[in-house]
């Protein structure tokens, strides 16, 4: 396995992963808060707030910073995932 710099070529796979994460995450919160959001409501929320684009820009930006570690994990040129570590102040 190789850890390589994150690049534009990784965007399609990461987009699929992040959209699935947001869908599951928001569905969990919707159920927990009894909001009764449908899958369509959640998809519309993700799109309205441009959640993927914001997350992607943040990952790309953090990949070039000294206080974060963002790398694509690949095996035989196949993307396995993303390794992301760092600290942020909320």
ChimeraX attribute file (.defattr): number of C-alpha atoms within 10 A of each C-alpha:
attribute: neighborCount
match mode: 1-to-1
recipient: residues
	/A:1	11
	/A:2	14
	/A:3	16
	/A:4	13
	/A:5	15
	/A:6	20
	/A:7	12
	/A:8	8
	/A:9	9
	/A:10	15
	/A:11	14
	/A:12	10
	/A:13	12
	/A:14	19
	/A:15	15
	/A:16	11
	/A:17	14
	/A:18	17
	/A:19	16
	/A:20	12
	/A:21	12
	/A:22	17
	/A:23	18
	/A:24	14
	/A:25	12
	/A:26	19
	/A:27	19
	/A:28	13
	/A:29	13
	/A:30	15
	/A:31	12
	/A:32	10
	/A:33	9
	/A:34	9
	/A:35	10
	/A:36	12
	/A:37	16
	/A:38	12
	/A:39	13
	/A:40	10
	/A:41	14
	/A:42	18
	/A:43	15
	/A:44	12
	/A:45	16
	/A:46	17
	/A:47	13
	/A:48	9
	/A:49	10
	/A:50	11
	/A:51	14
	/A:52	18
	/A:53	15
	/A:54	10
	/A:55	14
	/A:56	16
	/A:57	11
	/A:58	11
	/A:59	19
	/A:60	17
	/A:61	13
	/A:62	19
	/A:63	20
	/A:64	14
	/A:65	11
	/A:66	8
	/A:67	11
	/A:68	16
	/A:69	17
	/A:70	21
	/A:71	22
	/A:72	21
	/A:73	18
	/A:74	15
	/A:75	12
	/A:76	8
	/A:77	9
	/A:78	12
	/A:79	17
	/A:80	16
	/A:81	16
	/A:82	19
	/A:83	13
	/A:84	13
	/A:85	13
	/A:86	11
	/A:87	8
	/A:88	7
	/A:89	3
	/A:90	3
